């Protein structure tokens, strides 16, 4: 069984087009995923800064239950986890706004 050069070239050309299309789809999906991750990361940082500002308003000197440095470390870790969860669930909706603004560039 032999293939003429026309048949093999057209097969290669079709295969190359399909590969290019798949590669473009994978790139778009990957870029959309990266945009979503970046937007959620930005929302996480924003929430973390908001919690930090809120905590600074508390007067720890007058708190008889204040546990010192260990409580500060625990609260930092706790609020980090809160901000990660809130950003993942898009509680504020900031990530959605960022994605909407930048999806045209992806």
N, C-alpha and C positions, 0 to 999 in steps of 0.2 A: 504494500500500500504506500503510495507516494502522494505527497501534497504539492500542488504547484505553488509557486511563490506568491501568487495573488491570494490564494486561500489562506496561507499561513500568515501573510502580512495583515489581512483583514481580521483574522483571529487575534493576532497580537495587538492590533489597534483597538479592537473592542475590549480586550482584556486590560489594556492600559487606561482606557477611558473609565472603565468600571473601578479600577484601582484608584484613580485620581478622585473619583466621586466619593468612594469609601473613605479615602484619606481626608478629603475636605469635610465630610460629615463627622469624622472622628475629631478633627481639629476644632470644628464648631462646638461639638459636645464638650470637649476638653476645655475650651475657652469659656463656655457658659458655666461649667463647673468651677473653674478658677475664679470667675467673676462672683459667683454665689459665695464661695469660700471667703473671698476678700471682703465682700459686703458684710457677711456675718462677722468676720474678724473686726471690721471697723465698728460695727454695732456693739460688739463685746467690749472693745476699748472704751467706747462712749459710755456704756452702762457702768463699767468699772470706775471711770472717772466720776460719774454721777454718784455712785455709792461712796467713793472716797470723800467727795465734797460733803455728802450728807453726814458721814461719820465725824468729820472735822467740826461739825456744829455741836456735837455732844461734849459736855463738860465731864471728863473722867475723874477730875479731882473730887467732885462731890458724889461720886458713885461708890457706895460702900461695898458693892459687889465686884468692883473692878479687880481683875486678876493679874494686872501688870503686863509684862512683856509676853507671857504665854497667851494671854487673851488676845493681845494685838495680833500675834502670829496666827492664831486660830481664826480670828475675824477676817484677816486678809485672805486666808485660804477659803473660808466660807463665802466671802463676797466674790472671789474669783470664780468659784463654782456657780454661784448664783448668776453672775454675768454671762458665763458660758452657756448655761441652760436658757437664760432669757434670750440671748442672741440666737441660739439654735431654734428656738420656738418663734423668733421674730416678734417678740412681745411689743416692742415700740414701733415696729414697722419701718425702721430706718434702713435695714438691709433691702427691703422691697423697693423703697424709693431709689436707693443707689442702683440697684439692678435695672430698674425701669429707665433711669437716666443714661446708663452706660451700655445697655444691651444692643443699641444700634451700632456700637463700635466693635462688637464681637463678631 
